[in-house]
């Protein structure tokens, strides 16, 4: 019988007694980490230098760290409300303080975006790896314990949010290619997901359960969808054929793609008109109309907007009784609650599987090819070059922002599967005012996806189909989706390199790629309520939602002192929005700094 514990320290002692002084600990990516187990093992290693602890993981989750005074005032209560009670991971705090002792190592193959950018010890121990290779690297390191958060039901336990690498490791253990303890920590908020990750108790060497080790799941709040993301989302939704396959990740762009698909299904004429207005040439959407057959999802990350596609009648094509096969999930609290409360027969249509079966077609290749018809793999990037290379994970100085994850896997599938396409999405511009910079570049000294795997790239200004195109044609198409403020310099760079003829000029319709044109194109669909800031629910209350537009304007104005002064001046001369100022603690400013901030918020709220 599997021994059960209520005390993580006692469990840590039991693990050490079984394995000795060298612990190679595998922790799932993201949500599925057994926080109390790893923290107890870290505490043991801190107290005993003869104990060597080597942690291998990815996507260590941490609450956001607001920077400015205004961010702290707005985000502080939201972070406490949505992420309060989530136990921080001790190794992450040690990393951030550069305080890991010699006997504790932490290797990660994917970072929570931006959180390790200025953490040198984390940068040094980063592993650049495809998601599908991580299990193999764990085996090579001699993993001897995997500690995972699980959902319990009687004498069975579900790997729930993280079947991804754990199922691949269990298959290796069964085949004699790995030997490790599987330790489960039961969390009552995790939904019990049926399928391959539904395991009997005897699969586990130890189980941790009890009131003192329960905690609220990490639940990042939903992001509002800006105009640029909506334009990208509607463009992407116009490339998805009925009866096809979808994959996408988390964030505002993915939510915009999902909302675009729902608008297309429910209001096909409205959708078609919106896409035509967004197109510089007024082109009709390549794919339109309602989803009669519906879509099937084969996606490494099961995100909450895919549930909304199911509710809307878009996600309904079944493969082996499932409308979705996924490898891990992460989302807001409402997402976890919806999965927990879902009827059993409906939850069975969302099957969590090994990442090797999601991110690749090898193994049962014929069945996977038959299932993943007309696949559209939609992923985001930070930057792209005019020649079609994509930068998604790191900077040109070698520092890593996030990681490769499964992006390469899906690009490779897009070329391996008949009728499939890789769709890379990114806003054309980052920053605002004088600090605005183009995300479309001539070249960059780092790459995630090489230009020989170029396919479809989408910005708010349109779609660039690059597959099989010459360098000259790729440059032309990328210039057509570049913000017009940056087109002249990029055009000159391409001509200097001989990739464009000296007399080439960007066609007139594409020289109007401006944020104002996008706002104008989206205005009618926004007026109908079909493109709201938060289409899939919100962790913000009504007052917080009312503050979002003003805070967005102030964020954009940070790079432009004159614009910031303009907001302050308007705020000085206006009144109102006392509820918003009260929420920010600025209703009764006590200092000059607070008074200026209050004026800026009030002024930005006027538009």
N, C-alpha and C positions, 0 to 999 in steps of 0.2 A: 504494500500500500504506500502511496506517495505521502511522505511526511508533510504536514501542514504547520505553518508558523503564523503567529500574529505579531511577532517581534522581529523587525528587519535585522537587528544586530545579532540575534540568535541565528537567523538564517545565514547571515554572512559568515558567522563562525562555522556553521555546518558546511558551507561551500568550501571554505578554506581547509576544513578537516578532510574533505573528500579529495581535494585537488592539490593541496600542498601550497608552497610559497610562490608559485607563479600562476597568476590568473590572467587568461586572455579572454576578455569579456566582449562579446558581441551584443550591441544594443540596436534595436530596430531604428530605422529612419523615422524622425518626426514624433508622432503621438504615442507610439507603442513602447516607449521606454519604461522600464520598471524603476521609477525614480527612487523609491525607498530602498530598493535592493542595491542599486549602484551607489547611492549616497552612503549606505552602510559599509560597502566594500571600500569606498574612497576613505572613509573615516578610519577603517582598519589599517589601510596602507599608510595614511598620514601618521598613525600612532606607532607603526612598526616598519622601519626602513628595510627590514629583511624580506618583507612581502612585496613582490613586484606585481603591479596591476597595469595591464595594457588594455585600454579601451579602444574598440573599433566601432565607429558609428557614423551617422550623418544626420543633418538637419536637427541640431540641438535647438530646442525651442526656448526662447526667452521673450519676456515682455518687452515691448518697445521702450526706448529710452528717450523721452521728449527732450529736445535741445533748448528751444527758446522759452521765454516766460509764457508766451501765449500758448505754445504747444502744451506746456505743463498744465496750464489752467484748463485747457479743453480736454486733453487726453488723459490727464491724471485720474479723474473719476471714472472714465470709461474703462481704462486699464484695470482699475480696482474692481469694477463691476463685472467685467468679462473674464479677467485672468487672475483675479484675486483668489488665493487659496491653492493655486497651482504650485507645488513644491519645486523650488529652483534646483538645478543640478549642480552639485558641489564642484564637479570637475570644471564646469563652465566658468564658475566664479574664480577658481584657481587659474584657469587659462587667462581670463581677462586681466588678472592682477600679475600675470607672469610669475605665478607662485607654485607651479607644479614642481614637486620634488623629483629627484632623479628616479625614484622607484615607481612613479606614475606617468604613463604615457597615454596620450589621447590622439588618435588618428581619425580624421573625418574625410569622407569623399564628397560631401555636399554641405554647404553652410546655409543657415537662414540668411537671406540676402542682406549683405552689407554689415552683418553683426560682427564679423571677424576681420573686416578690412584692415583695421589698425590694431590687431592683436598678433604681434610677431610670432609667438610660440604656436598659435593656431595656423598661421600662414606656413610656418616651417613644417608642420605635421600634416598638411593637406595632401590628399592623394587624388590626383587627377585620374578619374576612372569612369567608364560607362557603368550605369546602374547594374547592368547584367553581369558585370565582371566582379562586383563587390563580394559576392559569396565565395568566389574562388580565392580572392585575396585574403578573406577571413580564414579559409582553410589553410592557406599557405602559412599564415601566422600562427597556426596551431590553436585556433579557438577551442577553449575547453568549457566555456559556459555561455549560454545565451539567456539574457534576462528580459522578459517581455511582459507588457501589460496585457491581460486577458479578460474576457467576459466569462462568467461562470453560470452554469445551469445544471444543478444536480451534480453528477459525477463526470460531466463533460465541460470542456473549456474551449472557447473560441479565440483564435488569434485575432479576430475582429478587424481592427484597423490596419494591421500589418501582417498580412500573409506573405508579402513580397519576397524577402530574402530568407525568412525563417523556413518556409516550405522548401525552398531549394536546399537549405542546409540539412533539413530533416531527411530529404531524399538522399543526400550524400551520406548521412549517417546510416541510413538503412542499407545503402550499397557498400558500407564499410570504408568510405572515403573520408569520414570525419568521425570524431568521438568527442562529444560534449554533453554537458548537463543542460537541460532545458528547464529554466526556472520561471514560473509564472507568478505575477502579482495581480490579484483579482481587483477589478475596478467596476463598481456597480453602475457607473454611467456609460460604460462601453456597451454598445448594442451587440447582441449575440448573433453573429453573422453565420449563416449556414454554409455548407460546401466543404472545400478541401481543408479549411482551417478549423473545422469542428473536430476536436481531438479528445480522446479519453484521458482520464486523469493519469493513467499509467505512462503516458508519453512524457510526463514531467517528472523531474527528479525531486523538486521541491515546489511548494506552493505557499504564497504569502497572502493572507486574507484576514480581514478584521476591521473594526470601526476606526482604529487609529491609523490605518494606512489607506483609507479612502481619501480621494481628493477630486476636485472638479477638473474635468479634462481641459486641456489647453484649447481655447476657442477664440481664434482671432476674429475681431469684428469685421463686418463687410466694409469694403471700400466703396465710396461713391464713384459713379462712372462719369468721367468728364467727356466733353464733346469729342475729343480726339479718339478716345477709346470706343465711343459709340460709332463713329464713322468707320473705324477699323472693323468693329464687330459686324456692322451691316454689310460691309464689303465681303468679309469672310463668310457670312451666312449665305451670300449669293453664290458661293462656290460649292456648296454641299448638296449633292444630288439626293433625291428621295430614294430610299432603299439602301443608302450607303452606311458608312461606318465613321464614327467620330472619336477623336481623342483630343483632350485639352487639359490645361492645368488650372491653377488658381489665380485669382486676381481680377481687376476691373475689366481687362480686355476679354477674358474668358466669359465673365458675366455679360458683357456686351454682345459677344457672339451668341450666347444662349438666348438673350432677349431678342436679338435679331432673328434667330430661328423661330422663336415663338411668334413674333410679329408677322413674319412671313407665313406661318401656318394659319394664324387666326385672321390676319388682314393682308392677304397677298397683294392687293392693289396698292394699299398704303405702303407696303414694303417696297414694291417695285418702284413707286414714285420716289421714295426716299433714296434708293440706290441711284436712280437716274439723276436726282438733284446733286448727289455727292460726286457723281462722275464728272470730270472736267468736260467730257464730250457728250454728256447726256445719254450714255449707253445703258441699255436695259440689262438687268441682272442675268448672268449666264444660267443660273438655276433659280427658279421661282415656283410659286404655287404651293399648295398645301402638301403636307406629308401624308400621303395615303398609305404607303407601305411603312414609313417611319424609319428611324435610325437605330443602329445598334452601337454601343460604346465598347471599345477595347482600349482601356486607358490606364496608364500606370497609377494615376491619381484620380480617385473618385471624389469629385468636388460637388458641393451642394447644388450648384446650378444644373447639374445633370438630373437631380431629383425634380427640379422645376420643369425640365424638358419632358420628363416622364409624366408629370401631372398635366402638362399642356397637350399631351397626345403626340409629341414629336418622337420621343424615345420609346419605340414599341416593337421594333423588329427583333425577334427572338433568335438566339443561337443556343442550342442545347438547353432551352427553357429559361434562358437569361437574356435580359435586355442590356446588361452591362457585366463585363468582366474587368476587375480592377486589381491593383496590387497594394495600395494603401489609401487611407483617407484622412482628411483633416478639414475642419470647417468650423462654423459658428455653432453655438450651443443648440440652436433650433434644428440644425442638421442632425446632430447626435440624437436629439429627442425624437425627431421624425423617424429615424431608423429604429430606435427602441420601440416606438409605439406602432410601427407598421405591422399590419397583419402578416402572419407567417408566410402565407402563400405569395404575398407581394414581395416581402423581403428576400424570398428565395430567388427572385428574378435579378437580384444584385449579388453576383458571385465574386468573392475575393479569391484570388489565385496567386500562384508563384510568379514572381516578376519575369522569370525566364520564359514563361508562356505568354505574357502580355507584351513584353518589349521586343520579342523576337518571334520568328515564324518557325524556327527549327524544332525538331521533335515530331510533333503531329502536324507536319507542314501542310499536307493536303487539306486537312480540316480547317486549319487556320487561314489558308488561302481562300477556301470556300466561304468562310465566315466574314472575312474582312474585305468585302467587295466595296469598290468605289470609296476607299478610305480617305479621310481628310485628317491629317495629323496637324493640329493647330498648336503652335508653341510661340512663346515670346522671346524677344531678344533685346539687348541693350543698344546695339549698333549694327550696321551692315555697310558694306562697301559698294561702290558703284559696280564692281566686278562680280558681286554676288556672295562674297564671304560674309559669314555671320558671327557676331561677337555676343555671346550670351552669358559668360561665366566669369570673365576676368578682365584686368586692365593691362595696358601695354608695358607697365613696369613689373609685371609678373604677379602682382597681388590678385587674390581670388575674391570675387564678390559673392559667388554662390557655388556653382559647380556645373559640370556637364550633365549630371543626372541621366535621364533617359532621352535627351534631345537627339543625340546622334542615332540612337536606336530607332527612333521614329522616322528620322530622315532616311535611314537605310531601308526601312520597311517601305517607305513611299516609292523607292526605286525598285524594290524587289516584288511588290504586289501589282498585279494588273489593275490599271485604272486609278491607282492611288496617287496622292499628291501631298507633299510637305508644304505647309503654309506657315511661314515665319511672320509674326506680327510685331510691330514696334511703332511708337509715335515718332513722327519725323523730327521732332524737336524736344529737347529737354531744357528746363529752366525757362525764365521769362525775362522780359525787358532787355537790358544790356548784357545780361548773362545768358541769354538764349544761345543754344548751340545745336548744330545739326547732328542728328543720330545717323544720317547718311554721310559717309566719309569717302574720300578717295582711297585711302589705305589705312591700315591699322596694324600695329606690331604684335597683335595677338589674335587668335581665331578659335572659334568653337566648331563651326561647320565650314569646311573649305569650299572655295568657289566651284570646284568641280562637282559638288553636290548641290549647286544652286537649283532652286525650284520656284516656288511662289513667295514673293515678299509683299506684305501689305502695310501701308501707312494710312493715316487718315485721308491722304490725297489720292488713294487708288491702289490698284493691283498691278504688280510687275510680274509677269510670267517669264521666268528666266531659263526654264529647263531647255537644254540643248541649244541655247542661243549663242551666237558669236559674242566676243567681248564687246564689239561695237554696239550690237543690239542690246546687250545687257546694260551697258552704260546708258543708252538712250532711255530704256524703260525705267531704270532706277532714277534718272534725273526727272522723269515725269511724275514720280511720287515723292520728290524732295520738296521741302518748304522753299518757296520762291526767294526768300531772303538769302538762301545759301546756294542757289543754283549757279549764279555767275562764277563764283570761285571754283566750284566743282567742275563746271563746264571747261574752264581754263585748264584745270589739272588734267582732265581727260585728253584735251587737245595737246597739251605739252607732252604727254606720254604716247602720243600717236594713236590713241584709241578712238578718237573722233576726227573727222576731216576738219580742216581749218575753217571752212565756211559753214559748219553746222550751226543751226540755231534751234533752240527749244521751241516747239510749236506754241502758238499763242494761248490756246486753252490751258496749257500746263504751266503758264507763267502767272497764273492767278491762284497758286497754291498758298493760301493764307488762312489763318485761324478764323478771320471774319467770314470768309466764304463758307467754311465748314459750319460755323454757327448759323449762317443764313440757310444753308441746305437742310440742317437738322431742325430748324425752328418749327415747321409744320408738324412733324411727327412728335416733337416734344409737346407742342400745344395740345395734341390729342391725348396726352398722358401715356403714350406708348414708349417713351424713352425717359423714364424718371431717373433721378440720381441713384436710387436704391430700389431696383425692381424686385429683388428677391428677399425683402425683409431687411430689418436693421436692428442693430444693438444700440442705436442712438435714439434718445427720446425725441419728442416733438420739438422741443426748444433746441436741442443739439442739431437736429436736421435743419432747422431754420438758420442756424449759424454757418452751415457748410458753405454756401455760396460766398458769404463775406470772408470766411477764412481762406477760401480758395483765391479770392482776389488779393488778399493781403499777402499770401504766399508768393503769388506772382509778382507783387510789388516790391518784395524784399530786394530784388536786384536793381530797382529803379527808385532812387530816393525822391525824385520829383513826383512819381506816382504815389508813393507812400505819404508824402506831404499833402498831396491832393486829397487822399482819403481823410487825413487828419483835419484838413480845412473844412471838408464837407461835414465831418462829424461835429466839429465845433459849432457849425451853423445850423445843425439839425437836432431833432429830439426823437425819442422813441427807442424801440428795441430794448426796453428795460429788462425784459425777461432774459434776453441773451446776455446782456451785461451782468445781470445778477448771477446767471449760471457761471460766468467766467470770473466772478468775484470782483467785478469792475463797476458795479452799480454806484458805489461810493468810494471813488479813488482817494487814496490818502497821500500819494506821492506824485511828483511831476511825471515820473515814468508811467505810473498807472493812469494818470489823466490823459497823457498822450496816447496810450494804448486804447483806452476807452473811446477817445475821439476817432482813432483809426478804425476800430471795429464798427462804430456807429456809422462812420462815413462809408465804409466798404459795404455795409448792409443796404445802403441806398442805391447801390449799383454802380 
